[in-house]
Amino acid sequence: MHRLPLEGLKILDLARLGPGPHASQILADFGADIIKVEPPRRSERELSMPDVLRRNTRSIRLNLKKPEGREVFRRLVKEVDVVVEGFRPGIAARLGMDYDTLRTLREDIICVSLSGLGQEGPYSQVAAHDLNYQSLAGIPSMTGDPGQPPKIPGNAIADDAGGISAALAIMIAAYHRERTGEGQYVDFAMVDTLLNMMLLQLNEVQETGVSAQRGETTLSGKYAFYNIYQCADGGSISLGTFEPWFWEKLCELIGVPEFADRQYPDSAEEREAQKARLREIFLSRKRDEWVELLMLQDTCVTPVLTLDEVMANEHHRARGAILAGEDIGPGFIDQVGMIYKFSKTPGSIRRAAPETGADTTAVLRELGYAEQEAEALAELISSL
């Protein structure tokens, strides 16, 4: 088997929610040794992320309120490259787990603090969740229909994009340490990732002095050529026909050649008339009939897939973007595959999600504890 690109990178992950688990999953897929720190069991119902976010990782229970637990934590910090935490700003320092404390244990440690709104600033102590962070970045304000209230986007964009972004932040810090030997502190805020996702829209506000509203921009449905249309069977197709030659081809195929040289109507009346005509046309056939007619004809038309259709999609399956559980190994279900496709160093799913705390004793043995001592200590630090 090939050597995974992140083999040797060891990360202690204390961030149980938000972008932390997604970042860990991405890095673990490419070989990083992720040790997830879980609290002692409090009841039969525990807070746990789905297995797909915990694949390829290891799990330990650690009661940080006990002196023995804190000693194990200190020994772990000396052995890892990165510590990731998702405490509310200020809590890590109160617990003695902040960067200034950690670097006394290992000088070149990388410490990443994940939060919604950052460690500093007027909102740093505001309690919030994904929709709140999206709202502070302006995403819902551009989502929905003109003249109607903003709509909730259909996924946890701050968590999901934040996980990808956090993985990038960790690798930037790791690369800097590789070159210089220096560790550092990373203040990661989910809202910062969302602001960068809105970069072009926010830049347009600065360039034009106008804050656009829903339905008034190309990307929010101002024109007929970039829109979603319902079909006869209740399914929908999406048009992303920016280029004039794609638009011309589409107009020809659906029987409105007169629209070809009128891609950007000046008047609202003409724009709405175009959209109304396209709505009428696309309601005349079923979704998959339109897909068969248009999708492979350079028209920038695709079906709007439901989630079950996404999982079954032939393209995603062919690329390995969706993996069949039976191809991964016993006990696996179908799931999303590697986020990147590398020619020399592809990632892989090597290990199922662990039972919470399953690796506590093994990790203690790696820290130098004798077998019987590790077993007794694991029992102690895993309990309340």
Secondary structure, 3 states (H helix, E strand, C coil): CCCCCCCCCEEEECCCCCHHHHHHHHHHHCCCEEEEEECCCCCCCCCCCCHHHCCCCEEEECCCCCHHHHHHHHHHHHHCCEEEECCCCCHHHHCCCCHHHHHHHCCCCEEEEEECCCCCCCCCCCCCCHHHHHHHCCCHHHCCCCCCCCCCCCCCHHHHHHHHHHHHHHHHHHHHHHHHCCCEEEEEEHHHHHHHHCHHHHHHHHHHCCCCCCCCCHHHCCCCCEEEEECCCCCEEEEECCCHHHHHHHHHHHCCHHHCCCCCCCCHHHHHHHHHHHHHHHCCCCHHHHHHHHCCCCCCEEECCCHHHHHHCHHHHHHCCEECHHHHCCCCCCEECCCCCCCCCCCCCCCCCCCCCCCHHHHHHHCCCCHHHHHHHHHHHCCC
